[in-house]
Amino acid sequence: MAKEKTVYVCSNCGQDSPKWVGKCASCGEWNTYVEEIIRKEASNKRPVSGIETPKARPLVLSDIEAGDEPRIDMHDEELNRVLGGGLVPGSLVLIGGEPGIGKSTLVLQTILHMPDKRILYVSGEESARQLKLRADRLSKESSDCLIVCETSLEQIYVHIKNTQPDLVIIDSIQTISTESIESSPGSISQVRECSASILRFAKETHTPVLLIGHINKEGSIAGPKVLEHIVDTVLQFEGDQHYMYRILRSIKNRFGSTAELGIYEMRQDGLRQVSNPSELLLSQDHEGMSGVAIASAIEGVRPFLIETQALVSSAVYGNPQRSSTGFDIRRMNMLLAVLEKRVGFKLAQKDVFLNIAGGLRVNDPAIDLAVISAILSSNMDVAIEPGVCMAGEIGLSGEIRPVNRIEQRIGEAEKLGFKQFIMPKYNLQGIDTKKLKIELIPVRKVEEAFRAMFG
């Protein structure tokens, strides 16, 4: 019997080494090498999928015919938007997210809404009975959805050849293994080899494939980093399990923009699309309450209004605390320094707690003005008028810098019935105020904004 040969593979970039090293010479990461058992004999040159690859020949760029890619309607407006208008035939899409966040529910619910397509759902984690119970809970039926519980890549290709599906779902890629690699499922070698073979199958047969992927404790998709390079689209399904909202982001998309965002609400009967998130993210009973400011934010290309909550109290344990949920803590500390240095409010001995309502995490710098307004409102215990909305980025000198897509932000606030909109003075150029039913208050410095809100 031949002796098994092992090699050490970098889990970040896939570089291999005959011995273990602390730092990867290719990507520079530390402690990423793991031991893998490689194949004993030379692998068969024939592709695992059983499809012979035709020989390619070089073509002049002007001779290549380019047309709009036809899209497959997923019957889900949020998913279609994030994918760039629908699923492209022959594309390989990877959906990642934390355990229990709802990845399998999202995919199963989507394919149950597609009775016109023949779909093969390959489950490597759940039994057919579990999937049936989940489908019954989603209260949908689909006669053309075929379920198979299989983890062998070779057998999966046999099922695909027998059923000829229009769409293939693999849940999850970390449970699939091929016989040409002698390591365990989920290892670096198995994930790399299986994903490359599935990509080859998708491109040669023009069949779209959806992969569901696990993530590791650092928050990135488990397996080699090359997995994200192989696929055409990487979608991140995120959210807090203690909140009902889920966000579908596009990290990579070869057929569309990565600026799109899909929002869902988790319910007992599945995920509900949130077409107007502003109405759900705003509570209607904050009138007269201090420490609440409404910001007009944009995630991707979608404007929505969010509620920024702040609580400022005296530090009773010596060192003041700084806590932020849904907002960058370092940026909050910068804004507190601007308030103290440029405006003159003494917050060094105060505890400051900040929260973005709804469990969302917002990176839009245009909510800076709402953050400092909520902090100041709580500090003085004076409520901001309920009909006031705002947007503006705060500079280190205390100026309010212009923000992008101001017309969309104003339109969203006007649609929800706000009476006043505080905005940077520079953004007022080119806006026809006569057509608006909302009063625009242009401000240049933080002091002007505070006078407009608190008098």
C-alpha positions as CSV (number, residue, x, y, z in Angstrom):
1,M,0.0,0.0,0.0
2,A,1.4,3.4,-1.0
3,K,2.2,5.8,1.8
4,E,-0.2,8.7,2.1
5,K,1.2,12.0,1.2
6,T,0.3,15.2,3.1
7,V,0.7,18.8,2.1
8,Y,0.0,22.0,4.0
9,V,-2.4,24.4,2.4
10,C,-3.1,28.1,3.2
11,S,-6.8,28.5,4.1
12,N,-6.7,32.1,2.9
13,C,-5.2,31.9,-0.6
14,G,-4.8,28.2,-1.3
15,Q,-0.9,28.2,-1.5
16,D,0.5,24.8,-0.6
17,S,3.8,24.0,1.1
18,P,5.5,20.7,1.9
19,K,5.9,21.7,5.5
20,W,4.1,23.9,8.0
21,V,5.1,27.5,8.1
22,G,3.8,30.3,10.3
23,K,3.4,33.0,7.7
24,C,2.1,32.4,4.2
25,A,4.7,33.6,1.6
26,S,1.9,34.3,-0.9
27,C,-0.7,36.4,1.1
28,G,1.2,37.3,4.2
29,E,-1.4,35.9,6.7
30,W,-0.3,34.1,9.9
31,N,-1.3,30.7,11.1
32,T,-3.4,29.8,8.1
33,Y,-1.7,26.6,7.0
34,V,-3.7,23.4,7.6
35,E,-2.6,19.8,6.8
36,E,-4.4,18.1,3.9
37,I,-4.1,14.5,2.5
38,I,-3.5,14.7,-1.2
39,R,-4.4,12.0,-3.8
40,K,-2.3,8.9,-4.0
41,E,-2.4,8.6,-7.8
42,A,-2.6,11.0,-10.7
43,S,-6.1,12.1,-11.2
44,N,-8.1,11.3,-14.3
45,K,-7.8,14.1,-16.9
46,R,-11.5,13.7,-17.8
47,P,-13.6,16.3,-15.9
48,V,-15.5,15.1,-12.9
49,S,-18.8,16.3,-14.5
50,G,-18.4,13.8,-17.4
51,I,-18.6,16.7,-19.9
52,E,-15.8,17.0,-22.4
53,T,-14.6,20.5,-22.7
54,P,-14.4,21.8,-26.3
55,K,-11.1,23.2,-27.4
56,A,-11.1,27.0,-27.3
57,R,-9.5,29.2,-29.9
58,P,-8.5,32.9,-29.7
59,L,-11.0,35.4,-31.1
60,V,-10.6,39.0,-32.0
61,L,-12.5,41.2,-29.6
62,S,-14.5,42.8,-32.4
63,D,-15.6,39.4,-33.6
64,I,-17.2,38.4,-30.2
65,E,-20.9,38.9,-30.2
66,A,-22.2,40.6,-27.0
67,G,-25.8,41.0,-26.1
68,D,-27.8,41.6,-23.0
69,E,-27.8,38.5,-20.8
70,P,-31.3,37.0,-20.4
71,R,-32.4,37.0,-16.8
72,I,-34.4,34.4,-14.9
73,D,-37.1,36.0,-12.8
74,M,-36.8,34.7,-9.2
75,H,-40.3,36.1,-8.3
76,D,-38.7,38.0,-5.5
77,E,-38.2,41.7,-6.0
78,E,-35.5,42.1,-3.3
79,L,-33.5,39.1,-4.6
80,N,-33.9,40.3,-8.2
81,R,-32.6,43.7,-7.3
82,V,-29.6,42.4,-5.5
83,L,-28.7,40.1,-8.4
84,G,-28.9,43.0,-10.8
85,G,-32.3,42.2,-12.4
86,G,-32.5,38.4,-12.0
87,L,-30.4,35.2,-12.2
88,V,-28.2,34.9,-15.3
89,P,-28.2,31.5,-16.9
90,G,-24.9,29.7,-16.4
91,S,-23.9,31.8,-13.4
92,L,-22.6,30.5,-10.1
93,V,-24.0,32.3,-7.1
94,L,-22.7,31.9,-3.5
95,I,-25.0,32.9,-0.6
96,G,-23.2,33.1,2.8
97,G,-24.4,34.0,6.3
98,E,-24.3,33.0,10.0
99,P,-25.9,29.8,11.2
100,G,-29.6,30.1,11.6
101,I,-29.9,33.5,9.9
102,G,-32.2,32.0,7.2
103,K,-30.1,31.2,4.1
104,S,-31.9,27.9,3.4
105,T,-35.3,29.4,4.2
106,L,-34.6,32.2,1.7
107,V,-33.5,29.8,-1.1
108,L,-36.3,27.3,-0.4
109,Q,-38.9,30.0,-0.3
110,T,-37.7,31.5,-3.5
111,I,-37.7,28.3,-5.5
112,L,-41.2,27.4,-4.3
113,H,-42.4,30.6,-6.0
114,M,-41.0,29.3,-9.3
115,P,-43.4,26.6,-10.5
116,D,-42.4,27.2,-14.2
117,K,-38.8,26.0,-13.6
118,R,-37.5,22.5,-13.0
119,I,-35.3,22.8,-9.9
120,L,-33.0,20.3,-8.3
121,Y,-32.4,20.9,-4.6
122,V,-29.3,19.0,-3.3
123,S,-29.2,18.9,0.4
124,G,-26.1,17.8,2.2
125,E,-27.3,18.9,5.7
126,E,-31.0,18.2,6.1
127,S,-33.1,15.2,5.3
128,A,-36.0,15.3,2.8
129,R,-38.5,15.1,5.6
130,Q,-37.0,18.2,7.2
131,L,-37.2,20.1,4.0
132,K,-40.8,19.0,3.5
133,L,-41.7,20.3,7.0
134,R,-40.0,23.6,6.2
135,A,-41.9,23.8,2.9
136,D,-45.2,23.2,4.6
137,R,-44.4,25.9,7.1
138,L,-43.8,28.3,4.3
139,S,-47.2,27.2,3.0
140,K,-46.1,26.9,-0.6
141,E,-46.2,24.0,-3.1
142,S,-44.1,23.4,-6.2
143,S,-44.5,20.3,-8.2
144,D,-41.3,20.7,-10.2
145,C,-39.0,21.1,-7.2
146,L,-37.0,17.9,-6.8
147,I,-35.2,17.1,-3.6
148,V,-32.2,14.8,-3.2
149,C,-30.0,14.3,-0.2
150,E,-26.5,13.7,-1.5
151,T,-22.9,14.7,-0.6
152,S,-21.0,13.0,-3.3
153,L,-20.2,15.3,-6.3
154,E,-20.1,12.3,-8.7
155,Q,-23.6,11.2,-7.7
156,I,-24.9,14.8,-7.9
157,Y,-23.8,14.9,-11.6
158,V,-25.7,11.6,-12.1
159,H,-28.9,13.1,-10.6
160,I,-28.4,16.2,-12.8
161,K,-28.0,14.1,-15.9
162,N,-31.2,12.2,-15.1
163,T,-33.4,15.1,-14.2
164,Q,-32.1,17.9,-16.6
165,P,-33.0,20.8,-14.2
166,D,-33.2,24.5,-15.1
167,L,-31.7,25.5,-11.7
168,V,-29.5,23.6,-9.2
169,I,-29.3,24.4,-5.5
170,I,-26.5,23.0,-3.4
171,D,-26.9,23.3,0.4
172,S,-24.1,23.5,1.3
173,I,-20.8,23.5,-0.6
174,Q,-18.9,22.6,2.6
175,T,-20.7,19.3,2.8
176,I,-19.9,18.2,-0.8
177,S,-16.9,15.9,-1.5
178,T,-15.3,14.4,-4.6
179,E,-13.6,11.0,-4.8
180,S,-10.6,12.4,-6.5
181,I,-9.5,14.2,-3.2
182,E,-8.9,12.1,-0.1
183,S,-9.5,14.8,2.5
184,S,-12.7,15.2,4.5
185,P,-15.7,17.3,3.3
186,G,-15.3,21.0,4.1
187,S,-11.5,21.0,3.8
188,I,-9.6,23.5,1.7
189,S,-8.9,21.0,-1.0
190,Q,-12.5,19.6,-1.2
191,V,-14.1,23.0,-1.4
192,R,-11.7,24.3,-4.0
193,E,-12.0,21.2,-6.2
194,C,-15.8,20.8,-5.9
195,S,-16.5,24.5,-6.6
196,A,-14.2,24.6,-9.6
197,S,-15.9,21.5,-11.0
198,I,-19.4,23.0,-10.4
199,L,-18.3,26.2,-12.1
200,R,-17.2,24.2,-15.1
201,F,-20.5,22.4,-15.2
202,A,-22.5,25.7,-15.0
203,K,-20.6,27.4,-17.8
204,E,-20.6,24.4,-20.2
205,T,-24.3,23.5,-19.7
206,H,-25.6,27.1,-19.2
207,T,-27.3,26.0,-16.0
208,P,-27.4,28.4,-13.1
209,V,-26.2,27.0,-9.7
210,L,-26.9,28.5,-6.3
211,L,-24.4,27.5,-3.6
212,I,-25.1,28.0,0.1
213,G,-21.9,28.6,2.2
214,H,-21.0,28.6,5.8
215,I,-19.0,31.4,7.4
216,N,-16.2,31.1,10.0
217,K,-15.8,32.8,13.3
218,E,-14.1,35.8,11.7
219,G,-17.3,36.4,9.6
220,S,-15.8,35.4,6.2
221,I,-17.0,32.5,4.1
222,A,-15.5,29.2,5.2
223,G,-13.0,27.5,2.9
224,P,-10.3,28.9,0.7
225,K,-10.5,32.6,-0.4
226,V,-10.3,31.3,-4.0
227,L,-14.0,30.2,-3.6
228,E,-15.1,33.8,-3.7
229,H,-12.9,34.4,-6.8
230,I,-14.4,31.4,-8.6
231,V,-18.1,32.3,-8.3
232,D,-19.8,35.0,-10.3
233,T,-21.8,36.5,-7.5
234,V,-21.3,36.6,-3.7
235,L,-24.3,37.5,-1.6
236,Q,-24.1,38.0,2.2
237,F,-27.2,37.4,4.2
238,E,-26.9,39.1,7.5
239,G,-28.8,40.4,10.5
240,D,-29.2,39.9,14.3
241,Q,-31.1,36.8,15.3
242,H,-32.7,38.9,18.1
243,Y,-34.2,41.2,15.5
244,M,-36.7,40.5,12.8
245,Y,-34.9,42.2,10.0
246,R,-32.5,40.5,7.5
247,I,-30.3,42.3,5.0
248,L,-29.1,40.7,1.7
249,R,-26.0,42.5,0.4
250,S,-24.1,41.9,-2.8
251,I,-20.3,41.7,-2.1
252,K,-19.4,40.7,-5.6
253,N,-21.5,40.7,-8.8
254,R,-20.1,40.2,-12.3
255,F,-23.5,40.9,-13.9
256,G,-24.7,43.9,-11.9
257,S,-24.0,46.5,-9.2
258,T,-22.7,45.7,-5.7
259,A,-24.5,48.8,-4.4
260,E,-27.9,47.1,-4.2
261,L,-29.5,46.0,-0.9
262,G,-32.5,43.7,-0.1
263,I,-34.4,43.9,3.2
264,Y,-36.5,41.1,4.6
265,E,-38.6,40.6,7.7
266,M,-38.4,37.2,9.4
267,R,-41.7,35.8,10.3
268,Q,-43.1,32.4,11.4
269,D,-44.2,31.6,7.9
270,G,-40.9,32.7,6.2
271,L,-39.3,35.8,5.0
272,R,-41.4,38.8,3.9
273,Q,-40.0,41.3,1.5
274,V,-39.8,44.9,2.9
275,S,-40.5,47.2,0.0
276,N,-40.6,50.4,2.2
277,P,-38.2,49.9,5.1
278,S,-38.6,53.5,6.3
279,E,-42.1,52.9,7.7
280,L,-41.0,49.9,9.7
281,L,-37.7,51.4,11.0
282,L,-39.5,54.5,12.4
283,S,-41.5,54.2,15.7
284,Q,-44.5,56.4,15.8
285,D,-44.5,57.2,19.5
286,H,-41.2,59.1,20.1
287,E,-42.9,62.5,20.3
288,G,-41.7,64.4,23.4
289,M,-38.8,62.0,24.0
290,S,-35.3,63.3,24.1
291,G,-32.3,61.6,22.4
292,V,-34.2,60.6,19.2
293,A,-33.3,62.0,15.8
294,I,-34.4,60.9,12.3
295,A,-31.7,60.5,9.7
296,S,-32.2,60.0,5.9
297,A,-29.7,57.4,5.0
298,I,-28.9,55.5,1.8
299,E,-27.7,51.9,1.6
300,G,-26.7,51.0,-1.9
301,V,-29.2,52.9,-4.0
302,R,-32.1,52.8,-1.6
303,P,-33.0,55.8,0.6
304,F,-34.7,55.1,3.9
305,L,-35.2,56.9,7.2
306,I,-33.8,55.5,10.3
307,E,-34.2,56.3,14.0
308,T,-31.0,57.3,15.8
309,Q,-31.3,56.9,19.6
310,A,-28.8,58.3,22.1
311,L,-28.6,58.3,25.9
312,V,-26.2,60.6,27.8
313,S,-25.8,60.3,31.6
314,S,-23.3,61.2,34.2
315,A,-20.4,58.7,34.7
316,V,-20.8,57.1,38.1
317,Y,-18.0,54.5,37.8
318,G,-15.1,56.8,37.2
319,N,-14.2,56.2,33.6
320,P,-17.0,57.3,31.2
321,Q,-18.4,54.6,28.9
322,R,-18.8,54.8,25.2
323,S,-21.1,52.2,23.5
324,S,-22.5,52.1,20.0
325,T,-24.8,49.6,18.3
326,G,-25.1,49.7,14.5
327,F,-22.7,52.7,14.2
328,D,-18.9,52.8,14.1
329,I,-17.6,53.5,17.7
330,R,-14.5,55.2,16.4
331,R,-16.6,57.6,14.4
332,M,-18.8,58.3,17.4
333,N,-15.7,59.2,19.4
334,M,-14.7,61.6,16.7
335,L,-18.1,63.3,16.7
336,L,-18.0,63.6,20.5
337,A,-14.6,65.3,20.2
338,V,-16.0,67.7,17.6
339,L,-18.9,68.6,19.9
340,E,-16.5,69.3,22.8
341,K,-13.8,71.2,20.8
342,R,-15.8,73.1,18.2
343,V,-19.2,73.6,19.8
344,G,-18.2,73.7,23.5
345,F,-20.3,70.9,25.0
346,K,-18.5,69.1,27.8
347,L,-19.1,65.4,27.4
348,A,-15.8,64.1,28.7
349,Q,-17.3,63.0,32.1
350,K,-20.5,61.6,30.6
351,D,-21.5,58.1,29.6
352,V,-22.7,58.1,25.9
353,F,-24.8,55.2,24.5
354,L,-25.8,55.2,20.8
355,N,-28.2,52.8,19.0
356,I,-29.5,52.5,15.5
357,A,-33.1,51.3,15.8
358,G,-34.1,48.1,14.1
359,G,-30.9,46.2,14.5
360,L,-29.4,47.7,11.3
361,R,-25.7,48.6,10.8
362,V,-25.4,51.8,8.9
363,N,-22.1,53.1,7.3
364,D,-23.5,56.1,5.6
365,P,-21.6,59.2,6.8
366,A,-24.7,61.3,6.1
367,I,-26.2,60.3,9.5
368,D,-23.4,62.1,11.4
369,L,-25.7,65.1,11.9
370,A,-28.5,62.9,13.3
371,V,-26.0,61.2,15.7
372,I,-24.7,64.4,17.3
373,S,-28.3,65.8,17.4
374,A,-29.5,62.8,19.3
375,I,-26.6,63.0,21.7
376,L,-27.1,66.7,22.3
377,S,-30.9,66.2,22.7
378,S,-30.3,63.6,25.4
379,N,-27.6,65.7,27.1
380,M,-29.9,68.7,27.4
381,D,-33.1,66.5,27.8
382,V,-34.8,68.5,25.1
383,A,-36.8,66.7,22.4
384,I,-36.4,67.3,18.7
385,E,-39.6,68.2,16.9
386,P,-41.2,65.0,15.4
387,G,-41.5,66.5,11.9
388,V,-37.8,67.2,11.5
389,C,-35.5,64.9,9.4
390,M,-31.8,65.5,8.6
391,A,-28.8,64.5,6.6
392,G,-25.2,65.8,6.7
393,E,-21.6,64.7,7.2
394,I,-19.6,66.3,10.0
395,G,-16.1,67.5,9.4
396,L,-13.4,67.9,12.0
397,S,-13.7,71.6,12.0
398,G,-17.4,71.5,12.8
399,E,-18.6,72.2,9.3
400,I,-21.5,70.2,7.7
401,R,-20.2,68.7,4.5
402,P,-22.4,67.9,1.5
403,V,-23.8,64.4,0.9
404,N,-24.7,62.5,-2.2
405,R,-28.2,61.9,-3.7
406,I,-29.8,64.6,-1.7
407,E,-32.9,64.6,-3.9
408,Q,-33.6,61.0,-3.1
409,R,-33.2,61.6,0.7
410,I,-35.5,64.7,0.6
411,G,-38.1,62.7,-1.5
412,E,-38.1,59.9,1.1
413,A,-38.7,62.3,4.0
414,E,-41.4,64.1,2.0
415,K,-43.2,60.9,1.2
416,L,-43.4,60.0,4.9
417,G,-44.9,63.3,5.8
418,F,-41.9,65.2,7.4
419,K,-42.3,69.0,7.5
420,Q,-38.6,70.1,7.8
421,F,-35.4,68.8,6.4
422,I,-32.0,70.0,7.7
423,M,-29.3,69.6,5.0
424,P,-25.9,71.0,4.1
425,K,-26.0,74.4,2.5
426,Y,-23.8,73.4,-0.4
427,N,-26.4,70.7,-1.4
428,L,-29.0,73.4,-1.9
429,Q,-27.6,74.3,-5.3
430,G,-29.7,73.0,-8.2
431,I,-32.7,72.0,-6.2
432,D,-36.1,73.4,-7.2
433,T,-37.6,74.2,-3.8
434,K,-40.9,75.4,-5.3
435,K,-42.0,71.8,-6.2
436,L,-41.3,70.5,-2.7
437,K,-43.9,70.3,0.1
438,I,-41.2,70.0,2.7
439,E,-39.3,73.0,4.2
440,L,-35.5,72.8,3.5
441,I,-33.2,74.3,6.2
442,P,-29.7,74.7,4.8
443,V,-26.9,74.9,7.4
444,R,-23.2,75.4,7.1
445,K,-21.9,74.6,10.7
446,V,-23.0,72.5,13.6
447,E,-24.1,75.6,15.6
448,E,-26.5,76.6,12.9
449,A,-28.1,73.2,12.9
450,F,-28.5,73.2,16.6
451,R,-30.2,76.6,16.5
452,A,-32.6,75.4,13.9
453,M,-33.5,72.4,16.1
454,F,-33.5,73.8,19.6
455,G,-33.8,77.6,19.0
